[in-house]
């Protein structure tokens, strides 16, 4: 069970001091005011106030009021009425003391006046004290609640970032004094953003609660775990003698979060990535350690996720580059730095172009063309793939329609669709709007989706694909063989075409395993009456192999590299002048 720090002693409550003073003044005015009223009433009735009455007033003003206020604040476990009765009892004891002094020291008897004092105390002062005591009790409860909310995450009940930084700072001071090491781990749930957008925020909250519970129960008693916000958690591991000690904890965390999450009839695996920073070598204060753990987390996620990474100095340069790249991406759409290139798809039996694929390129004003492998993963991670992907879809549809209006033979335009795009609630509407705005007929659009769309909400995926098919849009399964490759969803999904991944085509003439995979895909596709296209075809040997296994369509450098719209226009003109054959 992880350590859960009590935050009630760490809150200085400076912001509530004025209210405490106000309550004390109210108590003081009640005690002193009622005592003055009491003395005045006795004078009206005809009882003379003596020096002992005024000494009592001074004692209540200077001693009793502060003591009673402190008593009200400290007696928290008793019931409010019991507490007030105790206080009233103390004040009645004070009255009895006064009577004894008057009787034995001053040799006076004022039984009627003393009895009047006690009745007034019970009927007037007591109820007023009850009201003030109730407010003090409510105030203390509110302060405790606000303190808890200020230092804890409301969803999971874990300490929040502010509390974790305080705990980390205290641990650093202790480690510095005793010459010990400690480690900070920043944990990010893999694929949580996709889960959240697919199933909704309420479902995502349930997953976060379950993840927090696993960390609380599964880690050591001395480890401090907190939620930083979103899908990020932190763990403080004290007494880390060697890096191997932190590594064991990281492996345990991965094991805990790799277990399937079963919620609302769904079974999901999300996994996690972990960045680790060690004190003192990676930082000597809380902020530096957290920053460097964050840099290590970035590297862990870039390395394929579901793993951990220790901080290294050069990582900060990578993080800075990533942040700069993200800012550039935000500006790229506004500044129209994205362009589409087009690569022909060829029927190798007839040597005719029967389609093209739209491929995104980023022409940065200073760096030139930036590889899609560098910015597409970042766009998906940040959610920028949504506006970028919609721009690609709209632009590709308009360009295809423009070529048709120019008199070229109508061809299908293939457009890659990110899983994040596909799982948008209004994805079908986005496709329809792109078709309507461009005037392109649906059967000249082909959407390339990947196998990963089958991870969540299979029924909804099938429904969307079926709607698109009924509209006339073609659906192809991109990079087939690199993901789940489930025969069950191939039977269920209304797709037209399988696209064999380039990594299998590259070595089909040299690697028997790749050749066997391609042959198996072809046999399966033919039995399911699906078309097949192979991408990344570059050599005559590859082309010959694909002809032998009856793969009808190909795409690759052997016919053409991806080229800008103007060059593709020239290619279409050459094809038209040659009678339709690809050249």
Secondary structure, 3 states (H helix, E strand, C coil): CCECCCCCCCCCCHHHHHHHHHHHHHHHHHHHHHHHHHHHHHHHHCCCCCHHHHHHHHHHHHHHHHHHHHHHHHCCCCCHHHHHHHHHHHHHHHHHHHHHHHHHCCCCCCHHHHHHHHHHHHHHHHHHHHHHHHHHHHHHHHHHHHHHHHHECCCCCCECHHHHHHHHHHHHHHHHHHCCCEEEEEEEECCHHHHHHHHCHHHHHHHHHHHHHHHHHHCCCCCEEEEEECCEEEEEEECCCCHHHHHHHHHHHHHHHHCCEEECCEEECCCEEEEEEEECCCCCCHHHHHHHHHHHHHHHHHCCCCCEEECCCCHHHHHHHHHHHHHHHHHHHHCCCEEEEEEEEEECCCCEEEEEEEEEEEEECCCEEECHHHHHHHHHHHCCHHHHHHHHHHHHHHHHHHHHHCCCCCCEEEEECCHHHHCCCCHHHHHHHHHHHHCCCHHHEEEEEEHHHHHCCHHHHHHHHHHHHHHCCEEEEEEECCCCCCHHHHHHCCCCEEEECHHHHCCCCCCHHHHHHHHHHHHHHHHCCCEEEEECCCCHHHHHHHHHCCCCEEECCCCCCCEEHHHHHHHHHHHHHCCCECC
